[in-house]
Amino acid sequence: MLNSLYEKAIAKRGFIQDFDSDNNIEAQLEYKWFDRVIKESSSDFIIAAGDGSFNKKKFLTVNFCAVGAESIIYDGEIKKIDDADIFDIAHVGFLDELLSNYMAVYELKCAIRAIEEYDVDYYMFDGSILGDLQNAFPRGAKLPAKIKENLDDSILNEFERRFKIQKYGLVFPSIIDSLKLTELPKNENSVEIEEFNLHMASIEKIILLKEILTHRKKIISISKTSSDNELFKWNIPDIAFLDKFSEKQGISKLEYRKVYEKAPFPYYDEIFRSITFTVFYVRLQDNKNVLKVELPYKASEKDVLDIVEKIKVLSVQGYPYLLNKAHNDVVITDKNIKELLKIAKIYETTNREVMSW
């Protein structure tokens, strides 16, 4: 089989072409990208950053899963907040979506604690809060009608009440009893239970997004990758366009966007739809990667430059050091999963051991 693939590779040499650069690139960059030297802010401020991770091991009967998040605060010295847990989850087609929602809850809780307990001036997220809001609903499973009927304002109030008490982990498992659902499946590893958990976790995430956005003047979302092409309207991402056709430090034209969702949010719809996001691209150091930045409010050019100068203070090789450290600290590797299984004394065949016979 490999020989056939080698032959195909020879036959298709160069079939992935670099994009054409003969389309008057300078004219397309004009008024959309501005080379400028970005200075480092001399102001005093407290800044923090966070990231999350998950990984899993598939067994014959169940999945062993680990989820965690970390926030790093710098106020003259490094301080950390973290939260993590392990789960056994049934074999479901939406496992990654479920774990991603769990991870988001952990990330948001760490972020809220960092902002409120350490009086943080700026908090950097790895990713996109705008993207999270535009993909707020579970795609992998349907919410049973009987459960949906019970999700009302009283449940939101119960979530918010418990958030004040429970600063760590997932809240929704502790309020399941308050739903009084007579048709909730009893088998804890059933697909129906995991569908329910997926929707409850997404509700918890939406509530936490609402909570973190009460501090929106402190929030900075930063992405190294993005499929967004709204700035240049090419069939490649704007980040790829700028990486290819610019080299110097600089900032792009500012764009202002609203949350786009075809259906109304089940909760806090007016709050989310009232927010204007400021979206722009920046390169902090010559010949380094372009970053996409989102601010969950309408920022002026002066506001943006002030924030970018603050980000640059603790950046290394054109990327925020705290974000990079949080990612490296929190990533859960396959080796980590093996160590966790050994510590937890979990031994079960994956049915792949036979492959090594």
N, C-alpha and C positions, 0 to 999 in steps of 0.2 A: 504493500500500500504506500509506504514512504517513497518508493521509487517513482510511483505514479505522481505523487505530489511534487517531487523534485522536477519531473518532466514538465508539469504544469507551471512551476515557478520559472523554468527556463523559457517556456513559451510565452509567458506573460510578463517578462522583464519590463519594469518601468510602467506597469499598468496603473499604479497609483501616481498621478501626476501632481506636481506642486501647482498651486494656483497661478494663473497668468498675471504677470505684473506689468502688462503693457496697456493698462486702462487708466492712464493719467492719474496715478495714485496721489500726486501732490495736490491736485484739485479736490480729490475726495477727502484728503486729510484737512484741507483748509477749513477753518471755522469749526472743526470737530476735534482736532488735537492740537495742543499748544505746548511746544517745547518750553520749559522753564526750569531754572535751578530751584530745587525745593530745599529750603533751609530747615534747620532743626529749631524747634520752639525753645525759647528760654524761660517759659512759664513753669510754675510749680503746679503739678497735678498728680493725681493718683490714677493709674491705668491698670486694667485687668484684661484677661483673655481666657477663653475656654474652648474645650473641644470634647468630643465623645467618641466612643468606639464600641463595637460589639463583634463577637465571633461565636462560632458554634461547632459542635461535633455531632455528626449523625450516627445514631445507633439503630439497631433493628427496630426497637419499640418506641424510641423517643429521641429527641434532640437535647443535648446538653448545651446550654447557652450562657454566655457571660456578657454583661453590659456594664459600662462605666462612663464616667465623665469627670473632668477636672477643671477647676478655675484657678488661675495664677494671678495673684495681685502684686503689683509693685508700687510701694509707697516709700521707696528708699531702700527697701529690702524685699526679698521674695517671700511671699506667703501663699499657702495653698489651701484649697477646699476640694475634696473629692467625694464621690459617692459611687457605689457599685453593688452588683448582686449577681447571683447565678440562678438559673431557672431550668426546669425540665419542661419542654414544650412538645406537644404532639406533632406528628408529621402533617404539615399543612402547606399548601402552595403559596401562602402569603407570609412565610416565616420571616423573610428579610424585612418586609414592610412592618410587621409586628415589632421586631427588634429595633428597627429604625425609630419607631414611635416611642418605645421604651427609652432608647438612648436620648431622644430629644427631650423627654421629661427630665431625665437626670441632668442634662446640660442646662436646661432652663432653670431648674431648681438651684444648681450651683451658681449660675449667673445672678439670680435674684439675691441669694445670700451674700455673694461678693459685693454687689452694689449696696445692699442695705446694711450689712454688718461692717463693711470697711469704708463706707462713704466714698465709693469709687466715683471719679469724675467721668471716665470713659471706659466702656466695656466692649471688647472686640470679639465678635462671633466669627467662627470659621463657617462660611456658608452664606445663606440668604434667607432672612426673615420674610421678605416679600415672596420668595419662592415657597417657603413653608406655608404661608397664608393662601397662596394660589393652588396649593396641593394639600389642603387641610383635611379632605375627606378620604377615608380608606378606599382603596381601589381593589383590594384583594378579597374582600368578603362583604356580604350583604348583612345589614342589621335586621334581625327578625322583628316583625311588626309589633309583637307583644312587648319586646324590650324597648322599641322606639317610643311606644305610647307612654312609658314610664319615665322617660328622660325629660323632665320639666324643670322649671325654675328652682324647685325645692332641691333637686339633685345638684344644680349649680351652687346653691347656697351651702349644701353639705360639703361639696368639694372645697369651697373657699374657707369654710370653717375648719376643715381638717388640715388645709395647707398651713394654717397658723400654728397648728399643734405639731404636725409631722413635717419636719424640714428635710427629711431624707426619703429616698425611695419612692415607690409608686403608691399613690393614695387610693386609687380606685378599688383595689382588692378589699380594702377595709370598709368600703361603703356598699358593697354588693348586697348585703343583707337589708339595707335600707330601701332597696328597690322593690322588695317583696314580690319577686318574680316567681310565680308558681311553675312556670314552664322552663326554667333554667335547667339545662342538663346537669346531671349529678356526676357524671364521669369526668374527673378533673383533666384528663388527657384527650377529651373528645374535640373534634373539629369545631363543634358548635360553641364550646367554651372558649376556644381560641378566637373565633369570630367575635364573640362578645368582648373578649379582652382587647382585641384590636380596636373596636369602636370606643370602648371605655378609655383606652390609652389615648386615642385621638382627641376625645373630649378633654381629657386632662391636659393634653398639649395645647389645645386651643385656649383653655382657661389660663394657662401659664403664659402663653403668648400675649394675651390681653394684659396680664399682670406686668410682664417685662416691658410692655409698651407704655406703661404709665411712667417709665423712666426713659422715654424715647430720645430725649436730647443727649443721653449718655451712650446710646447704642450705635456701634459701628459694625456693619457686616462686611466681611472681606472674603473674596473668593479668588483662588488662583486659576480656577477653570470655570467656564461658563459657556453654555450654548447660545446665549443671547446674541442676536444680530440686529437689534433695533437701531443702533447708531449708524451703521454703514449700509445696512440692508443687503449685504452680500449673502451668498449661500454658505458662508463660513462664519464662525463666531467672531464677534468684535475683538475679543482678546487675541485670537489668532491673527486677525488683520493687523492689529497694532504691534504685536510681536514681530510680524514679518516686515512691516513697512515703517517702523519708527525705532529709534535707538536711544534717544536722549530722555532725560528726566522730563516729566511733563504731566499735564492733566487734560482730560478730554472735556468736551462740552458737557454741561450738566443737563440731565433729563429728569423730568418730573413725572412720576407714574402713580397710578392708583391700583389697589388690589383688583384683579380681574377674576371673578368667579361667576359662572353662568347661573348657579343657584345661590340663594342667600345663605349666609352662615346660619347655622341653627341657633347660635348664641352670639351676642355682641356684634350683630351685623352692622349696625350704624357706626359703632366705634371703629371697626376694621375698615369700612368703606370710606370713612372720613379722613383717613390718614393719607397724606401725600408723601411718597418716597422720593428722595433725591438719589439718582444713580449716576455714577461717573467712573472713569478709568484713570489710573495713576501709575506712573513708573517712578519709584523712589530713588533709583540709582541707574546711571547710564548702563545700557546693554544688559539689564536685568529684566526679570519678568514683569509684565503688566498685571496689575491687580484690579479687580472689579470691586467697587465700594458702594454700599447702600446705606443711606441714613433715613430712618423712619420719620422724617419731617421735611418740610420745604426749607432747604438751606440756601443761603446766598453764596456767591463766589467767595466772599470774604470768610464766611463760616467754613466753607470747604477747605480753603487754604490754611486756615487756623488748625483744623483737625488733621490735615495731611502733615503739617509741620510737627504736630504732636506725635503722630504715628511714627514719623521718621526718627524721632529721638531714640527710640529703643528698637530700631530696625537693623538687621544684619544682612548684607548681600541683597538689599532691596525688599526684605520681607520682615514683618514684625516678629521680633525675637520671642515674645511671650506666646504668640500663637504657635510658633514652631515648637517651642518647649512643651506647651500643653499637648500638642499632637504626639510628640515623641514619648511623653510621659504616659499618655492614656491608651495608646494603641495596644490592643489585645492580640497577640500573635498566636499562631498554631502551637508554638512551643509553650506559651503561657497556658493554653487550653489543656495541653498534656499534663502540665504541672498541677493545674487545678484539679483535674481528674484524679491524679495520684494522691493529692492531699485529701480530697473528699472520699477517697477509697471507692471510686466508681469504676467497675470493670465489667464491660459487656461487649460482646462481639459486634462488629460493624458489618460482618459478612463479607468483608474484603480481605480478611486475613488469608483466605484460601488462595488469593492471587499470588502470594509469595511461596506457595508450596512447590 
